[in-house]
Amino acid sequence: MSRDASVPSGRPLRLLAYTDNSVLGGADLSLSHLLTFLDAEIEVGVLGVSLGIVERVALGRPEAATIVVPAPRSGHDFGSLVAHVRAIRSFRPDIVHANLSSPWSCQYAIAAAALTGRSTVEVYQLPVPAVSARQRLAKRLTSMRVDRHVGVGERTSQEVESLVGLPVGSVRTVHNGVPDVAVEPMPRPRPGAIVGAAGRLEHQKGFDVLLRALRDVEDATLVLIGDGSEREQLRSLARGLELEDRIVWQEWTDDVRSYLPAFDVFVLPSRFEGFPLIVLEALLAETAVVTTNVGSVPEAVRHEETGLLVPADDAAALAAAMRRLLADADLRRSVGRHGRRLVLERFTAQHMARSFHALYDELVR
């Protein structure tokens, strides 16, 4: 639905970025990168339900207004909706940029934007099915009030169209991007081959598959960086596989990039994905990547050019890919060089910010 969001002459665009996450993830880091690299003349506010997340998203934009509202306690929390409406009216944005960690999130902000007559951009980070018919219905209703639908990768955009029931071609693609920053590399934790992995320790990320694959990769040490609900389950699996002596467990850190140069191979064994930032960061570090052929991952990890792709949930294929890279230094160097070049050409935070600025201009001109 198109509304008149024209900006009066001489006044800068006002953008309100929204997240309803309470746990930090790649979706919020991507939003933070966007706000950091958007043109300085745009007036930015960050609205959310968690003070910690709002402040983290706004970290690269010190002048941004930060606003926190109560999280919905149910699917029909009128008080939370009123708070969202008041926050949007108070900031008076030209555009509300809703950052969706799933297609079904951020619905209160989208409804509030519609009630206040604001243009809305929805950005879909991860395509996952609805949990109920009510959730699907609510999404169908709010989607009618959205001005632009955006997916973070080409395949992700297509998957969202199918999941939500949007017309083919209606979800535009703006790839996630990451900044190219210098880091102080961590020392290698042990002698010998090092395999690295990082992410939330949840079923989606497939780290149980990685542990099973590690049994067939002799003499390699795994450095696993992350926290999540499956930490103890994974540690128990590692003990059962007699792998404890070959794993370095590292809690999550915002400084994951400093670990990447110490890895001979970086592995992301996810069962499903959107367009994960950690893969782009590994490519920028010229670290050889093995990952699963899911979501929009193949748009950055091109098989045998910028990394190796394997099927999801296939421990044998994952082990074979790791062994191949560990045994071939020339291949590791080749995919590393090509991976960095591809990210610099297409997937930096600056590329992402320019694309969104052009989209905003479409809505307000």
C-alpha positions as CSV (number, residue, x, y, z in Angstrom):
1,M,0.0,0.0,0.0
2,S,1.5,3.4,-1.0
3,R,1.1,6.5,1.1
4,D,2.2,10.0,0.7
5,A,5.5,10.1,2.6
6,S,7.0,13.1,0.9
7,V,9.6,15.0,2.9
8,P,9.2,18.8,3.0
9,S,11.9,20.6,1.2
10,G,14.9,21.4,3.4
11,R,14.0,18.8,6.1
12,P,16.0,15.6,6.4
13,L,14.4,12.2,6.1
14,R,13.4,10.7,9.5
15,L,13.8,7.0,9.8
16,L,12.6,4.8,12.8
17,A,14.3,1.4,12.9
18,Y,12.4,-1.3,14.8
19,T,13.4,-4.6,16.4
20,D,11.3,-6.7,18.8
21,N,14.2,-9.1,19.7
22,S,15.2,-9.6,23.3
23,V,18.2,-11.7,22.5
24,L,21.0,-10.3,20.3
25,G,21.4,-12.0,17.0
26,G,22.6,-11.5,13.4
27,A,19.4,-9.6,12.5
28,D,20.2,-6.9,15.0
29,L,23.9,-6.7,14.1
30,S,22.8,-6.3,10.4
31,L,20.5,-3.5,11.4
32,S,23.3,-1.8,13.4
33,H,25.6,-2.0,10.4
34,L,22.9,-0.4,8.2
35,L,22.4,2.5,10.6
36,T,26.2,3.0,10.9
37,F,26.6,3.5,7.2
38,L,23.4,5.3,6.2
39,D,24.0,8.8,5.0
40,A,24.6,11.2,7.9
41,E,21.8,13.6,7.0
42,I,19.1,11.0,7.8
43,E,17.7,11.4,11.3
44,V,17.5,8.0,12.9
45,G,15.6,6.6,15.8
46,V,15.7,3.1,17.2
47,L,12.6,1.6,18.7
48,G,12.4,-1.8,20.4
49,V,11.3,-3.8,23.4
50,S,14.7,-4.4,25.0
51,L,16.9,-1.6,26.2
52,G,20.1,-3.6,25.6
53,I,19.2,-4.5,22.1
54,V,18.1,-1.0,21.2
55,E,21.4,0.4,22.5
56,R,23.4,-2.2,20.7
57,V,21.6,-1.5,17.4
58,A,22.2,2.3,17.9
59,L,25.9,1.8,18.8
60,G,27.3,3.0,15.5
61,R,24.9,6.0,15.4
62,P,25.5,7.9,18.6
63,E,23.1,10.7,17.7
64,A,20.2,8.3,17.2
65,A,17.2,8.6,19.5
66,T,16.5,5.4,21.4
67,I,13.0,4.4,22.5
68,V,11.9,1.3,24.4
69,V,8.2,0.1,24.7
70,P,6.7,-2.8,26.6
71,A,7.0,-6.2,24.7
72,P,3.6,-7.7,23.8
73,R,2.6,-10.3,26.5
74,S,0.2,-12.1,24.1
75,G,-1.1,-12.0,20.5
76,H,-3.6,-9.3,21.5
77,D,-1.9,-7.0,24.0
78,F,-3.7,-3.7,23.5
79,G,-1.5,-1.8,26.0
80,S,1.6,-2.7,24.0
81,L,0.0,-1.6,20.8
82,V,-0.9,1.7,22.3
83,A,2.7,2.2,23.5
84,H,4.0,1.4,20.0
85,V,1.5,4.0,18.5
86,R,2.6,6.6,21.0
87,A,6.3,6.0,20.3
88,I,5.8,6.4,16.5
89,R,3.7,9.5,16.9
90,S,6.4,11.0,19.2
91,F,9.3,10.4,16.8
92,R,7.3,11.4,13.7
93,P,9.2,9.2,11.2
94,D,8.7,9.4,7.5
95,I,9.5,5.7,7.3
96,V,9.3,2.8,9.8
97,H,12.0,0.2,9.0
98,A,10.9,-3.0,10.7
99,N,13.7,-5.6,11.0
100,L,12.0,-9.0,11.1
101,S,14.0,-11.9,12.7
102,S,11.2,-14.1,11.3
103,P,8.4,-13.3,8.8
104,W,6.0,-13.2,11.8
105,S,7.8,-10.8,14.1
106,C,7.4,-7.0,14.5
107,Q,3.7,-7.1,13.9
108,Y,2.9,-4.6,16.7
109,A,5.2,-2.0,15.1
110,I,3.8,-2.6,11.6
111,A,0.2,-2.3,12.9
112,A,1.1,0.9,14.8
113,A,2.8,2.4,11.7
114,A,-0.4,1.7,9.7
115,L,-2.6,3.3,12.4
116,T,-0.4,6.4,12.3
117,G,-0.2,6.6,8.6
118,R,3.5,6.0,8.3
119,S,5.3,4.3,5.3
120,T,6.7,0.9,6.3
121,V,9.6,-1.2,5.0
122,E,9.7,-4.8,6.2
123,V,13.1,-6.6,6.1
124,Y,12.9,-10.4,6.3
125,Q,16.1,-11.9,7.8
126,L,15.1,-15.6,8.2
127,P,12.3,-17.5,6.4
128,V,10.7,-19.9,8.9
129,P,7.1,-21.3,8.9
130,A,4.3,-19.8,11.0
131,V,3.4,-21.6,14.2
132,S,-0.3,-21.2,13.9
133,A,-3.1,-20.2,11.5
134,R,-3.7,-17.1,13.7
135,Q,-0.1,-16.0,13.1
136,R,-0.5,-16.4,9.3
137,L,-3.8,-14.5,9.3
138,A,-2.3,-11.6,11.3
139,K,0.6,-11.5,8.9
140,R,-1.7,-11.4,5.9
141,L,-3.6,-8.4,7.4
142,T,-0.5,-6.4,8.3
143,S,1.2,-7.2,5.0
144,M,-1.5,-5.2,3.2
145,R,-0.3,-2.1,5.0
146,V,3.4,-2.5,4.1
147,D,5.0,-0.3,1.4
148,R,8.1,-2.4,0.6
149,H,8.9,-6.0,1.4
150,V,12.7,-6.8,1.4
151,G,14.6,-10.0,1.7
152,V,18.2,-10.3,2.7
153,G,19.0,-12.6,-0.2
154,E,17.5,-13.7,-3.5
155,R,16.5,-17.2,-2.4
156,T,15.3,-15.8,1.0
157,S,13.0,-13.3,-0.9
158,Q,11.5,-16.2,-2.8
159,E,11.0,-18.3,0.3
160,V,9.3,-15.4,2.1
161,E,6.9,-14.9,-0.8
162,S,5.9,-18.5,-0.6
163,L,5.6,-18.6,3.2
164,V,3.6,-15.4,3.6
165,G,1.6,-15.7,0.4
166,L,2.9,-12.6,-1.3
167,P,2.9,-12.1,-5.1
168,V,5.9,-13.5,-6.9
169,G,8.5,-10.8,-7.4
170,S,7.0,-8.5,-4.7
171,V,9.9,-9.0,-2.2
172,R,12.9,-7.0,-3.2
173,T,16.4,-8.3,-2.4
174,V,18.9,-6.2,-0.5
175,H,21.7,-8.4,0.7
176,N,23.0,-8.1,4.2
177,G,26.4,-6.5,4.4
178,V,29.3,-6.3,6.8
179,P,32.0,-3.6,7.2
180,D,35.6,-4.4,6.3
181,V,37.5,-3.7,9.5
182,A,41.1,-4.4,10.7
183,V,41.4,-6.8,13.6
184,E,44.1,-7.9,16.0
185,P,44.2,-11.7,15.3
186,M,44.0,-14.1,18.2
187,P,46.8,-16.6,18.5
188,R,46.2,-20.1,17.4
189,P,44.8,-22.0,20.4
190,R,46.7,-25.3,19.7
191,P,49.2,-26.8,17.3
192,G,47.8,-28.6,14.2
193,A,44.7,-28.0,12.1
194,I,42.1,-25.7,13.5
195,V,38.4,-25.8,12.5
196,G,36.3,-22.8,13.7
197,A,32.6,-22.4,14.1
198,A,30.5,-19.6,15.7
199,G,26.8,-18.9,16.3
200,R,23.9,-19.5,18.6
201,L,24.0,-23.0,20.1
202,E,20.5,-23.9,18.8
203,H,19.0,-26.6,16.6
204,Q,18.9,-24.3,13.6
205,K,22.7,-24.0,13.5
206,G,23.4,-27.7,13.2
207,F,26.4,-27.9,15.5
208,D,25.4,-31.4,16.5
209,V,26.1,-32.4,12.9
210,L,29.5,-30.7,13.1
211,L,30.4,-32.7,16.1
212,R,29.5,-35.9,14.4
213,A,31.5,-34.9,11.4
214,L,34.5,-34.0,13.5
215,R,35.0,-37.7,14.4
216,D,36.1,-38.3,10.9
217,V,38.5,-35.4,10.6
218,E,41.6,-36.7,12.4
219,D,43.8,-34.5,14.5
220,A,41.8,-31.3,14.0
221,T,40.8,-29.1,16.9
222,L,37.4,-27.4,16.8
223,V,37.0,-23.9,18.3
224,L,33.2,-23.4,18.9
225,I,32.2,-19.9,19.8
226,G,28.7,-19.3,21.0
227,D,26.0,-19.6,23.7
228,G,22.5,-21.0,23.6
229,S,20.0,-23.5,24.9
230,E,21.9,-26.5,23.5
231,R,25.2,-25.9,25.1
232,E,25.0,-28.7,27.7
233,Q,23.4,-31.0,25.2
234,L,26.3,-30.4,22.8
235,R,28.9,-30.9,25.5
236,S,27.2,-34.2,26.4
237,L,27.3,-35.3,22.7
238,A,31.0,-34.4,22.5
239,R,31.7,-36.6,25.6
240,G,29.7,-39.4,24.0
241,L,31.7,-39.1,20.8
242,E,35.0,-38.9,22.8
243,L,35.8,-35.5,21.3
244,E,36.1,-33.4,24.5
245,D,39.9,-33.2,24.2
246,R,39.6,-31.8,20.6
247,I,37.1,-29.0,21.3
248,V,37.7,-25.5,22.7
249,W,34.4,-24.1,24.0
250,Q,34.4,-20.3,23.8
251,E,31.5,-18.1,25.0
252,W,30.0,-15.7,22.5
253,T,31.9,-12.5,22.0
254,D,31.4,-9.4,19.8
255,D,35.0,-9.9,18.8
256,V,34.4,-13.1,16.8
257,R,36.3,-11.6,13.8
258,S,39.6,-11.7,15.7
259,Y,39.4,-15.5,15.9
260,L,38.7,-16.0,12.2
261,P,42.4,-15.6,10.9
262,A,43.4,-18.4,13.3
263,F,41.1,-20.9,11.7
264,D,42.3,-23.1,8.8
265,V,38.6,-23.8,8.0
266,F,35.4,-22.0,9.1
267,V,32.3,-24.2,9.2
268,L,28.6,-23.1,9.4
269,P,26.5,-26.3,9.4
270,S,23.1,-24.7,9.6
271,R,19.8,-26.5,8.9
272,F,18.3,-23.3,7.6
273,E,19.5,-19.7,7.1
274,G,18.8,-16.3,5.6
275,F,22.0,-14.6,4.6
276,P,24.3,-15.0,7.7
277,L,26.8,-12.2,8.6
278,I,29.3,-14.6,10.0
279,V,29.9,-16.2,6.6
280,L,30.6,-12.8,5.1
281,E,33.0,-12.1,7.9
282,A,34.8,-15.3,7.4
283,L,35.1,-14.6,3.7
284,L,36.5,-11.2,4.4
285,A,39.1,-12.8,6.6
286,E,40.1,-15.0,3.7
287,T,39.3,-18.0,5.8
288,A,38.3,-21.1,3.8
289,V,34.6,-21.8,4.4
290,V,32.5,-24.9,4.4
291,T,28.7,-24.4,4.9
292,T,25.4,-25.9,4.0
293,N,23.4,-25.2,0.8
294,V,20.5,-23.5,2.6
295,G,18.8,-20.1,2.3
296,S,20.8,-17.5,0.5
297,V,24.1,-18.8,1.6
298,P,25.1,-20.0,-1.9
299,E,24.9,-16.4,-3.1
300,A,28.1,-15.7,-1.2
301,V,29.6,-19.2,-0.9
302,R,30.0,-20.4,-4.5
303,H,30.9,-24.0,-4.5
304,E,34.6,-24.5,-5.2
305,E,35.1,-20.8,-6.0
306,T,34.6,-19.0,-2.6
307,G,34.1,-22.1,-0.4
308,L,32.5,-25.5,-0.3
309,L,28.8,-26.3,0.0
310,V,27.4,-29.5,1.5
311,P,23.8,-30.7,2.1
312,A,22.3,-29.9,5.5
313,D,22.2,-32.6,8.1
314,D,24.9,-34.6,6.2
315,A,27.8,-35.3,8.6
316,A,29.7,-37.5,6.1
317,A,29.6,-34.8,3.4
318,L,30.6,-32.1,6.0
319,A,33.6,-34.2,7.1
320,A,34.7,-34.9,3.6
321,A,34.6,-31.2,2.8
322,M,36.6,-30.3,5.9
323,R,39.2,-33.0,5.1
324,R,39.5,-31.8,1.5
325,L,40.3,-28.2,2.6
326,L,42.6,-29.1,5.4
327,A,44.6,-31.3,3.0
328,D,44.9,-28.7,0.2
329,A,46.5,-25.4,1.2
330,D,46.3,-24.1,-2.3
331,L,42.6,-24.6,-2.4
332,R,42.2,-22.9,1.0
333,R,44.2,-19.9,-0.3
334,S,42.2,-19.7,-3.6
335,V,38.7,-19.8,-2.0
336,G,39.9,-17.4,0.6
337,R,41.1,-14.8,-1.9
338,H,38.0,-15.2,-4.1
339,G,35.7,-15.0,-1.1
340,R,37.2,-11.7,0.1
341,R,37.0,-10.2,-3.4
342,L,33.3,-11.2,-3.7
343,V,32.3,-9.6,-0.4
344,L,34.2,-6.4,-1.2
345,E,32.5,-6.2,-4.6
346,R,28.9,-7.0,-3.5
347,F,28.3,-7.5,0.2
348,T,29.7,-4.7,2.3
349,A,27.7,-2.6,4.8
350,Q,28.2,0.3,2.4
351,H,26.5,-1.6,-0.4
352,M,23.6,-2.4,1.9
353,A,23.2,1.2,3.1
354,R,23.2,2.6,-0.5
355,S,20.5,0.1,-1.6
356,F,18.3,1.0,1.4
357,H,18.8,4.7,0.9
358,A,17.7,4.3,-2.7
359,L,14.6,2.4,-1.5
360,Y,13.8,5.2,1.0
361,D,14.1,7.8,-1.7
362,E,11.5,5.9,-3.8
363,L,9.0,6.2,-0.9
364,V,9.5,9.9,-0.2
365,R,10.1,11.5,-3.5
